[in-house]
Amino acid sequence: MNRAACAAVGALVMLGACTADGDNARSHDEATVPARRPTSDVTAKDWVGPPLPRAKVILTDAFGGRHLVEVEVAATGPMRQRGLMWREHLDDGKGMLFVFRDDQIHNFWMRNTLIPLDMLFIDKDGQVVGIVRNAEPRTLTSRSVGKPSRYVLEVPGGWCEKNAIEPGAKTEFEGLSLIAVE
């Protein structure tokens, strides 16, 4: 083997050794980095919670028509805090129902909520006591109707106007009686 060939082979052997050492070091470093733990912050985008129970809300409009909304039910503190955060879309006829143990004045915000929402505040007798329409997304503005409610129904922004739902409307719930409220 001539001198140039020997030098080339030597260079390749050295290059292979460096690459192998570098790969081993990288593999070793990656192996020692702990796996990312799931976050416990219910407001974080990457939080993964349990599936929510489902129910139905039927609202009567100003003309006597009935409108069905299929809802996810937020009946625990963490689920009420999470709400519809990070959702990019909410179909017509879908929503989230927040359920509380007692009637009281409730305040809602739109932190990490990406879409405008209508919020219907409903008392223990199933009457809509007030509506916040088209709540602006991604704000910490407190929203309330200043009247006691036991339930708050969130639907896509503009849904109440489109369906002639006004304060005083009556609601019925299906599938709610078996859901524990915490």
C-alpha positions in Angstrom: 0.0 0.0 0.0 1.4 3.4 -0.9 1.9 6.2 1.6 -1.2 8.2 0.4 -3.5 5.1 0.7 -2.2 4.4 4.2 -2.8 8.0 5.2 -6.4 7.9 3.8 -7.2 4.6 5.7 -5.7 6.1 8.9 -7.9 9.2 8.5 -11.0 7.1 8.0 -10.2 5.0 11.1 -9.8 8.1 13.2 -12.9 9.7 11.8 -14.9 6.6 12.6 -13.5 6.5 16.1 -14.5 10.1 16.6 -18.0 9.6 15.3 -18.5 6.5 17.4 -17.4 8.3 20.5 -19.6 11.2 19.7 -22.6 8.9 19.1 -21.9 7.1 22.3 -21.7 10.3 24.3 -24.9 11.6 22.8 -26.7 8.3 23.5 -25.4 8.3 27.0 -26.6 12.0 27.6 -30.0 11.3 26.1 -30.4 8.2 28.3 -29.7 10.2 31.5 -32.3 12.9 30.8 -35.4 12.0 32.7 -38.6 11.5 30.6 -40.9 14.6 30.8 -43.5 14.2 33.4 -47.1 15.1 32.6 -48.0 18.5 34.0 -50.3 18.9 36.9 -51.3 22.4 35.9 -54.9 22.0 34.5 -54.5 25.3 32.6 -51.4 24.1 30.7 -51.9 23.3 27.0 -50.3 19.9 27.4 -52.3 18.8 30.4 -54.2 15.6 29.9 -57.2 15.1 32.0 -59.8 12.4 32.3 -62.7 12.2 29.7 -65.6 14.3 30.9 -69.1 12.9 31.3 -71.6 13.8 28.7 -75.2 15.1 29.0 -77.7 17.1 27.0 -79.2 20.5 27.6 -82.5 21.4 25.8 -83.3 25.2 25.6 -86.5 26.8 24.7 -86.1 29.9 22.5 -88.2 33.1 22.4 -90.7 31.5 20.0 -91.2 28.2 21.7 -88.7 26.2 19.6 -86.4 23.7 21.3 -82.6 23.5 20.8 -80.5 20.5 21.8 -76.9 21.1 23.0 -74.7 18.0 23.6 -72.4 18.9 26.4 -69.3 17.8 28.2 -70.0 18.2 31.9 -67.4 20.0 34.1 -68.5 19.1 37.6 -65.2 19.1 39.6 -63.0 22.0 40.5 -60.1 21.1 38.1 -62.5 20.4 35.2 -64.4 23.7 35.9 -61.0 25.5 36.0 -59.9 23.9 32.7 -63.2 24.5 30.9 -62.8 24.9 27.1 -59.1 26.1 27.3 -57.0 25.4 24.2 -60.0 24.2 22.1 -59.6 25.6 18.5 -63.2 24.9 17.5 -66.6 24.2 19.0 -69.3 22.9 16.7 -72.9 24.2 16.7 -75.0 22.1 19.0 -72.0 21.3 21.2 -70.9 22.9 24.5 -69.7 22.6 28.0 -71.9 22.7 31.1 -70.3 23.8 34.3 -72.2 22.4 37.3 -71.9 23.8 40.9 -73.4 22.5 44.1 -75.3 25.7 45.0 -76.7 28.8 43.3 -74.3 31.7 43.7 -72.9 34.5 41.5 -70.3 33.0 39.3 -67.5 34.8 37.4 -65.8 33.4 34.4 -62.7 34.3 32.4 -61.3 33.4 29.0 -57.7 32.6 29.9 -56.2 30.3 27.3 -59.6 30.0 25.6 -59.0 30.4 21.9 -62.6 30.9 20.6 -65.4 33.4 21.4 -68.1 31.9 23.6 -71.7 32.7 24.7 -72.1 31.9 28.4 -75.6 31.2 29.7 -76.1 31.4 33.4 -78.9 29.1 34.6 -80.4 28.8 38.0 -81.5 25.6 39.9 -84.9 25.8 38.4 -83.5 25.7 34.9 -84.1 29.3 34.0 -81.5 31.3 32.1 -80.9 34.3 34.4 -78.4 36.0 32.1 -76.2 35.7 29.0 -72.7 36.9 28.3 -72.5 37.0 24.5 -69.4 36.5 22.4 -66.9 36.6 25.3 -63.6 37.7 23.9 -61.0 35.0 23.8 -57.6 35.0 25.7 -58.6 37.6 28.3 -58.6 37.7 32.1 -61.7 39.9 32.1 -64.2 38.7 34.7 -67.6 37.9 33.2 -70.8 37.5 35.2 -74.4 38.4 35.0 -74.6 39.4 38.6 -77.3 36.9 39.5 -77.0 33.6 41.2 -76.8 30.5 39.0 -76.1 26.8 39.5 -75.1 26.0 35.9 -73.2 27.9 33.2 -73.5 26.6 29.7 -70.8 27.6 27.2 -71.6 27.4 23.5 -70.0 28.9 20.4 -70.0 32.7 20.2 -73.2 34.0 18.5 -75.1 30.8 19.1 -77.7 32.5 21.4 -78.5 35.2 18.9 -78.7 32.7 16.0 -81.1 30.5 18.0 -83.2 33.3 19.7 -82.1 32.3 23.2 -82.8 35.1 25.7 -82.7 35.5 29.5 -85.8 33.9 30.9 -85.5 30.9 28.6 -86.2 27.5 30.1 -83.8 24.6 30.1 -84.1 20.9 30.6 -81.2 18.5 31.4 -80.8 14.9 30.3 -78.2 12.6 31.8 -77.1 15.0 34.5 -78.6 13.3 37.5 -76.0 10.6 37.7 -73.0 12.9 37.6 -71.4 13.7 40.9 -70.7 17.3 41.6 -67.5 18.1 43.6 
